[in-house]
Amino acid sequence: MVRAKELSEAFRKNIVAAYESGKGFKKISKDFEISHSTVRKIVYKWRAFKTTANMPRSGRPSKFTPRADRKMLKEVSKNPKMSSRDLQQALATVDVEVHASTIRKRLHKFNLHGRRARRKPLLSKRNIKARLTFARENVDKDQDFWNNVLWTDESKIELFGHQSRGHVWRKPNTAFQEKNLIPTVKHGGGSVMVWGCFAAAGPGQLTITESTMNSTVYQKVLEEHVRPSVRKLKLTVNQPKTGWKRRNGESWNGRVKVQT
């Protein structure tokens, strides 16, 4: 079907002038040799907007229906780590076929942007509760107390394979929500384990072990490196802050007690 030639703005102004002079739609249609419906549309537009110029057009209709938007947002909410390619496949189930870049632009409209996921230790509910209890019990301790604390930690060079940083779709100020984080672990699998310690006075000893960090290995590391670190950092040990149990066949309970 051949599209009709667009009327110039000057021509449309003449139609409005004829209407304002008192002529009816039928007379104007006959005088200007255009259809009655065209005259009516031009006049109605002038009445509503006081202009005969072309109004901004909406452009191509979006392929995203309300249903497609709900599907996309639901998938991202369940799994913020989904790639735009994965979302492409999910949207195909509701008969929406769009390019991955279109999906990314659509997510931006909902204030969802691709960001590198933050990492945090993989903690059980029991660990989280214990840490919170520790923080509450010690929140009022003075600086002298903390100056005498020896902190220890260990980590692997490799944590369950390749350590590339994942991406998530998230809104601003939601970086530390649980679903937007990548958990890390300390034990089980991997090649090299590094153990170290520090205090307010500076770093203590550092050691590397290639074996799995079980309770036996961990106790051995503590025996060989905690006391030398305490002496090096000149910590006071008359009021132990942490503790370990190995003497008399007692099993390791995860706490370290500095003794000399």
C-alpha positions in Angstrom: 0.0 0.0 0.0 1.4 3.4 -1.1 1.6 5.9 1.8 -0.1 9.2 1.1 2.1 12.3 0.8 2.3 14.2 4.0 0.5 17.6 3.9 2.8 20.6 4.5 2.4 22.7 7.7 1.4 25.7 5.6 -1.4 23.7 3.9 -2.7 22.6 7.3 -2.7 26.2 8.6 -4.8 27.2 5.6 -7.3 24.5 6.5 -7.5 25.8 10.1 -7.9 29.4 8.8 -10.8 28.2 6.7 -12.4 26.5 9.7 -12.0 29.7 11.8 -13.6 31.7 9.0 -16.8 29.7 9.6 -16.6 27.0 6.9 -17.6 23.5 7.8 -15.7 20.3 7.3 -17.6 19.3 4.2 -17.0 22.7 2.5 -13.3 22.7 3.4 -12.9 19.1 2.1 -14.3 20.2 -1.2 -12.4 23.4 -1.5 -9.0 21.8 -0.7 -9.7 18.5 -2.4 -8.9 16.4 0.6 -10.9 13.8 2.5 -13.4 14.9 5.2 -11.5 12.7 7.8 -8.2 14.5 7.1 -9.9 17.9 7.6 -11.4 16.7 10.9 -8.1 15.3 12.2 -6.2 18.6 11.4 -8.9 20.7 13.1 -9.2 18.4 16.2 -5.4 18.5 16.6 -5.4 22.3 16.4 -8.2 22.5 19.0 -6.3 20.2 21.4 -2.7 21.4 21.0 -3.0 24.8 19.3 -0.6 23.7 16.6 -0.6 22.2 13.2 3.0 21.0 13.4 3.9 17.3 13.6 3.9 16.0 17.1 6.8 13.7 18.5 6.2 10.2 17.4 6.5 7.2 19.7 8.8 5.2 17.3 8.9 1.5 17.1 6.7 -0.3 19.7 8.8 -2.0 22.4 9.1 -5.8 22.2 8.9 -5.9 26.0 5.3 -6.5 27.1 4.4 -6.1 30.8 4.5 -9.9 31.0 8.0 -9.9 29.6 9.1 -7.3 32.1 7.7 -9.3 34.9 9.5 -12.4 33.7 12.8 -10.7 33.3 12.7 -9.0 36.7 11.6 -12.2 38.4 14.5 -14.1 36.9 17.0 -11.4 38.0 15.5 -11.3 41.5 15.9 -15.1 41.9 19.4 -15.1 40.4 21.2 -11.8 40.1 24.2 -13.6 38.5 22.2 -14.5 35.3 23.9 -13.2 32.2 22.0 -11.3 29.5 22.3 -14.5 27.3 20.6 -16.5 30.0 17.8 -13.9 30.2 17.5 -14.1 26.5 16.6 -17.8 26.8 14.2 -17.2 29.7 12.3 -14.5 27.7 12.0 -16.8 24.8 9.6 -18.9 26.9 7.2 -16.0 26.9 7.6 -15.5 23.1 9.9 -12.5 23.4 13.0 -12.6 21.1 15.3 -9.7 21.7 19.1 -9.1 21.5 21.2 -9.4 24.7 22.1 -5.6 24.4 18.4 -4.8 24.4 17.9 -6.8 27.6 20.8 -4.9 29.3 19.2 -1.5 28.2 15.8 -2.7 29.6 17.4 -3.6 32.9 18.9 -0.2 33.1 15.5 1.3 32.9 14.6 -0.5 36.1 17.8 0.8 37.7 19.5 -2.6 37.5 23.1 -2.4 36.4 25.8 -5.1 36.0 28.3 -4.8 38.8 31.2 -7.0 40.0 30.0 -9.2 42.8 31.6 -8.6 46.2 33.1 -11.5 48.0 32.5 -12.6 51.6 33.4 -15.7 53.7 30.9 -18.5 53.4 29.4 -18.5 56.8 26.8 -20.8 58.4 24.0 -19.4 60.5 26.0 -20.7 63.5 29.1 -18.8 62.4 27.1 -15.6 61.9 25.5 -15.9 65.3 28.9 -16.5 67.0 30.4 -13.5 65.3 27.5 -11.3 66.3 27.8 -12.5 69.9 31.6 -11.8 69.9 31.0 -8.3 68.6 28.4 -7.5 71.2 30.5 -8.9 74.0 33.5 -6.8 73.1 32.1 -3.6 71.7 33.0 -1.7 74.8 36.6 -2.9 75.2 39.2 -0.1 75.3 42.2 0.3 73.0 44.6 -1.3 75.4 42.6 -4.5 75.2 42.7 -4.5 71.4 46.4 -3.6 71.3 47.0 -7.0 73.0 44.9 -9.2 70.7 46.6 -11.4 68.1 44.4 -12.0 65.1 45.0 -15.1 62.9 43.5 -16.2 59.6 44.2 -18.6 56.7 43.2 -18.7 53.1 43.9 -20.7 49.9 45.4 -19.3 46.7 42.7 -21.3 44.8 39.1 -21.5 46.1 37.0 -24.2 44.3 38.7 -23.5 41.0 39.2 -20.3 38.9 38.6 -17.2 40.9 37.2 -14.9 38.2 35.0 -12.2 39.6 31.4 -12.8 38.8 28.9 -10.1 37.9 25.4 -9.5 39.2 22.4 -7.3 38.3 21.7 -5.1 41.2 20.3 -1.7 42.2 22.5 0.9 43.9 23.4 0.4 47.6 22.6 -3.4 47.4 26.2 -4.7 47.0 26.2 -6.5 50.3 22.8 -8.2 50.1 23.2 -11.9 50.5 22.1 -12.8 46.9 24.5 -10.2 45.4 27.6 -11.7 47.1 30.0 -14.5 46.0 30.8 -16.9 48.9 34.4 -17.9 49.6 35.7 -20.9 51.6 38.8 -21.6 53.6 39.0 -25.4 53.7 38.6 -28.4 51.3 40.2 -28.7 47.9 42.8 -26.4 46.4 46.6 -26.4 46.4 48.3 -24.0 48.8 47.1 -22.7 52.2 48.6 -19.6 53.7 48.3 -18.9 57.4 49.2 -15.6 59.0 48.6 -13.3 62.0 48.8 -9.7 63.1 48.2 -7.4 66.0 48.0 -3.6 66.4 51.8 -3.6 66.6 52.2 -5.2 63.1 52.3 -8.5 61.3 53.3 -11.8 62.9 54.6 -14.9 61.3 53.4 -16.2 57.9 53.5 -19.9 56.9 52.5 -21.9 53.8 51.2 -25.5 53.9 50.3 -27.7 50.9 48.2 -30.2 53.0 44.5 -29.9 53.8 44.0 -27.6 56.8 42.4 -30.1 59.2 42.5 -29.8 63.0 45.8 -31.6 63.3 47.6 -29.4 60.8 45.9 -26.3 62.3 47.1 -27.1 65.8 50.6 -27.7 64.5 50.6 -24.3 62.8 49.5 -22.6 66.0 52.1 -24.4 68.1 54.9 -23.4 65.7 53.9 -19.8 64.9 51.6 -18.2 67.6 54.2 -18.0 70.5 57.0 -16.6 68.2 54.5 -14.0 66.9 53.5 -13.1 70.5 57.1 -12.6 71.5 57.9 -10.7 68.3 55.0 -8.3 68.8 55.6 -8.0 72.5 52.0 -8.9 73.5 51.0 -9.3 77.1 49.7 -12.7 77.9 48.7 -12.5 81.5 45.1 -12.3 80.4 44.6 -14.6 77.5 42.2 -13.4 74.8 41.9 -16.6 72.8 42.7 -20.3 73.4 43.6 -23.7 71.9 43.3 -27.1 73.4 45.4 -30.0 72.5 47.1 -31.2 75.7 45.9 -34.4 77.4 44.3 -35.6 74.2 41.6 -32.9 74.1 40.2 -32.4 70.7 40.7 -29.1 68.8 37.7 -26.8 69.4 38.6 -24.0 67.0 39.8 -21.5 69.7 43.4 -20.4 70.3 44.7 -19.6 73.7 48.1 -17.9 73.8 50.3 -19.3 76.6 53.9 -19.0 77.5 
